[in-house]
Amino acid sequence: MKAKIISMNNCQKCQMLKALVPDADVVMVEPLDIIQFARVADIKVMPFVVLLGEPQELADKIKEL
């Protein structure tokens, strides 16, 4: 399973999360590029984390939450 941090420039919370999880990939986005997705997914804060993996891996991870 792979985690990607979706981040913006000049975001202190994003920088703190990157420091806490140095092995995660970071994807920098412009706010206008992600706003439609954020609305649909009900994301209200930055950064957010995307988990990538096989369906079974993701199902197990969701159950842990």
Sequence and secondary structure as in RCSB ss.txt:
>XXXX:A:sequence
MKAKIISMNNCQKCQMLKALVPDADVVMVEPLDIIQFARVADIKVMPFVVLLGEPQELADKIKEL
>XXXX:A:secstr
 EEEEEE TT HHHHHHHHH TTSEEEE  HHHHHHHHHHHT  SS EEEEES HHHHHHHHHH 
